[in-house]
Every structure is written in structure tokens, then in C-alpha cells.
Amino acid sequence: MGRKKRLPGLTVKDGYMRHPFDVEHKVETSGLVSGRHLRVGHVHDKHNTAYYGIAPSVLIELCARWRASRLVVPPEDYTFVDFGAGMGRAMLLASRMPFREVIGVELHPDLAATAQRNIDKWVAAGRARCPMRVVCQDALEFAYPKNPCVAYLFNPFREPVLKSLVRRMEKSFAGRPGQLDVLYANDEFREVLWGNPRWERVWGGEIALSAEDDQADMDILNNQPDGEYAATKEEPCSIFRFIGPSRRK
Ligand SMILES: C[S@@+](CC[C@H](N)C(=O)[O-])C[C@H]1O[C@@H](n2cnc3c(N)ncnc32)[C@H](O)[C@@H]1O
């Protein structure tokens, strides 16, 4: 049997470089796959931005800022849900933090399968502090747990899907203000939440990439065959809290 063809953006000829995180932990989360190569026949395909793993330094700082905000319960009682989990880099990082559970939701089956392999290695190496799982489905199909949740987004899809996701969140958490927070990295469509009276922006700003992450970004982004994406030294991020209609001004 021949080897399965890798997605464009995951081969050396496409500028593929391994991030030091992958080298250190023997996992596979590197690469850059444009959204147009991630079609699976779903109505939301056209809104898929790309696959790209988060800079570890950005996620760690974003979560630290979230933990420093006024949480309704201790962090270990929240479920961390990565909408658009890709190969699971953010999930692996989050599982080292005190969460109740880490769940990844990924539309593309190849990426979800890679995330599962990474999780298996990670758990076997004893690195996960909490249970973790990935589901291969559209973000809008996800059924939320009954406990407080952190929904993490690394700009996975464009405005139409984000708007629908936010509507679904509001429905799922109706009557439970404060129990859902959104951590939005590379928050290109932040206005969807910012201009919405049911949500409070708890924090917003630029998070600087570590020198290692910045170098890894340059290595891969300077080698893109079609130069589609730009490297930046900071990631614009927001933290939003669902406050519900009761506090509407
Ligand atoms: C920028 S990557 C983020 C990867 C990961 N969250 C991280 O931080 O390392 C965005 C991912 O979202 C996925 N995605 C896009 N639209 C989706 C949808 N409607 N439902 C679930 N996943 C989706 C893409 O396939 C891609 O893997």
C-alpha cells in the first residue's frame, strides 16, 4: 500500500518546518495548510481560514490572563474546548494546565486523526493533567458540557460561522451567565462579540511571541510557496465573557 498523500503545506517542498515544540515532545503539529486545501464537502468549508498551530508562548500567556480574571469557579472546574483544534497543539498545551477536561473539535478528518495520535503519545508520556479527547465534527454541532467552559478559538473560521457559533453558545448557556468564556487568538472578527451586549470583553491586547516562536514563525512563513500569510511578532487577542441578557444596558 502506498503512503497517504500529505496535505499541501505539510511537506518540505511547501516550506514545512518543524516547530521546536514538536521536536521536544515528538509530536506532529507543525505546518501551514491554507483553508482552500481543507475542503471536506461541508457547507462551512468556504469559511475555513487555515491550519496553523498556535505559538505556545501566546496560548500560555492568554490562559494566564484568563486565570487572572474573575472566574465563577476555580480553573480546574472549567472544560477547555478548542474550536478548530487542527493537529491539537493548543489541546496539548492546555492539558498541562488545571482544566477539568480538554476537548478539541476539528472538521477535517486527517487533522483530527493527527491530533488523536498526538494525544495518545502525550497521555502515554504522562504529560496530560486532565482527560482529553478530539471529536471530528463541525463547530456548530458541538454539545456543551453542563459545567463552565472556556471556548478557545485561534481564528479558525470567518465571520458567518463565528456569528452562528456565538448564537449557539448564547442558547446553550442561557440562564448561566458567567459560565462561558471565549479566548480568541488572532481575533480578526472580534466585533462579533465586542458589539454584542450579551458579552463583556474581559481583556484585549497584543501578546508578544517568544523569540523561539517568532523564529519558528519566520522560518515557515518566509518559505510559503504562495506567500499567502504574513508573520507578526504579536498576536492580537481577546477574552470575552458571556454575561447573558439580564445585564443588558
Ligand atoms: C488556525 S487552526 C487552529 C489550530 C489549533 N486550534 C491551535 O491553536 O493550534 C484552525 C482549525 O480550524 C479548523 N476549522 C475550520 N472551520 C471549522 C469548523 N467549522 N468546525 C471545526 N473546525 C474547523 C480548521 O480545519 C483548522 O484546523
PDBQT file of the ligand as one rigid body, heavy atoms in Angstrom, charges set to zero:
ROOT
HETATM    1  C1  LIG A 301      -5.724  28.112  12.841  1.00  0.00    +0.000 C 
HETATM    2  S1  LIG A 301      -6.088  26.377  13.045  1.00  0.00    +0.000 S 
HETATM    3  C2  LIG A 301      -6.028  26.297  14.806  1.00  0.00    +0.000 C 
HETATM    4  C3  LIG A 301      -5.347  25.073  15.377  1.00  0.00    +0.000 C 
HETATM    5  C4  LIG A 301      -5.371  24.925  16.891  1.00  0.00    +0.000 C 
HETATM    6  N1  LIG A 301      -6.595  25.400  17.470  1.00  0.00    +0.000 N 
HETATM    7  C5  LIG A 301      -4.228  25.641  17.572  1.00  0.00    +0.000 C 
HETATM    8  O1  LIG A 301      -4.484  26.654  18.220  1.00  0.00    +0.000 OA
HETATM    9  O2  LIG A 301      -3.088  25.185  17.489  1.00  0.00    +0.000 OA
HETATM   10  C6  LIG A 301      -7.871  26.376  12.685  1.00  0.00    +0.000 C 
HETATM   11  C7  LIG A 301      -8.500  24.995  12.518  1.00  0.00    +0.000 C 
HETATM   12  O3  LIG A 301      -9.919  25.167  12.492  1.00  0.00    +0.000 OA
HETATM   13  C8  LIG A 301     -10.487  24.148  11.695  1.00  0.00    +0.000 C 
HETATM   14  N2  LIG A 301     -11.854  24.534  11.323  1.00  0.00    +0.000 N 
HETATM   15  C9  LIG A 301     -12.224  25.486  10.421  1.00  0.00    +0.000 A 
HETATM   16  N3  LIG A 301     -13.563  25.557  10.317  1.00  0.00    +0.000 NA
HETATM   17  C10 LIG A 301     -14.066  24.650  11.203  1.00  0.00    +0.000 A 
HETATM   18  C11 LIG A 301     -15.396  24.292  11.582  1.00  0.00    +0.000 A 
HETATM   19  N4  LIG A 301     -16.468  24.866  11.020  1.00  0.00    +0.000 N 
HETATM   20  N5  LIG A 301     -15.554  23.349  12.531  1.00  0.00    +0.000 NA
HETATM   21  C12 LIG A 301     -14.463  22.750  13.120  1.00  0.00    +0.000 A 
HETATM   22  N6  LIG A 301     -13.189  23.039  12.782  1.00  0.00    +0.000 NA
HETATM   23  C13 LIG A 301     -12.982  23.986  11.844  1.00  0.00    +0.000 A 
HETATM   24  C14 LIG A 301      -9.515  24.088  10.520  1.00  0.00    +0.000 C 
HETATM   25  O4  LIG A 301      -9.657  22.874   9.793  1.00  0.00    +0.000 OA
HETATM   26  C15 LIG A 301      -8.170  24.258  11.217  1.00  0.00    +0.000 C 
HETATM   27  O5  LIG A 301      -7.611  23.006  11.530  1.00  0.00    +0.000 OA
ENDROOT
TORSDOF 0
